[in-house]
Amino acid sequence: MARRYKHSLEEISTMILHTAEAIVREEGYAALNARKIAMDIDYTVGSIYMVFENMADIVLHINAKTLDEIATYLEETQLKKRKVSLNMLFRSYFKYANKNLNRWRLLFEYRLPKDKPLPKWYQQQVAKNVATIENVFLKALPECSDTDNKLAIQTLWASINGIYALSISNMPGAVNVSDIEASMVVLVDNFMAGWLANSKKN
């Protein structure tokens, strides 16, 4: 391991995020703390706070990267096929979530302290990636108004994430992880059938 004080602040930042992400991936976000990161990179806790404001700042950087990966993963799924369905895209999304479960949990379950607003850079990053994700799904929808289709995608996105969150929660009555794809197909197919029927009436 390299000695302390042999890295620039940018290099230390990269080391911190790489190590923090590894801890989350391997042990879950409950194991993430400044002391553990400092020990792994052979720096002091104080050195971490020379680069990041606090642990929440580190978490937001990890979450920004995760959301960016999700958007890229779905775009690549779309590009590999001449035509993709909503079900194919959601299956691909579940595949990513299962492979990166602890990072997915951190993205959707972590809550900032009440007195800490989301920084502007993070809001912009989220908006950019959510727009990318929405556009990927919109291309798989039939011809309807852009406003209607966007609302449909936002509703399905929230519902699918809710189903997935419940499936990994071990709560009584929740869908088993093994049955989640079947539940997703039921939700998407029936929602879209009703949505399209209603759109034709209007």
Secondary structure as UniProt FT lines:
FT   TURN            4..5
FT   HELIX           9..27
FT   HELIX           29..31
FT   HELIX           34..41
FT   HELIX           45..51
FT   HELIX           55..80
FT   HELIX           86..99
FT   HELIX           101..109
FT   TURN            114..115
FT   HELIX           120..138
FT   TURN            139..140
FT   HELIX           146..167
FT   TURN            168..170
FT   TURN            172..173
FT   HELIX           177..179
FT   HELIX           180..201
//
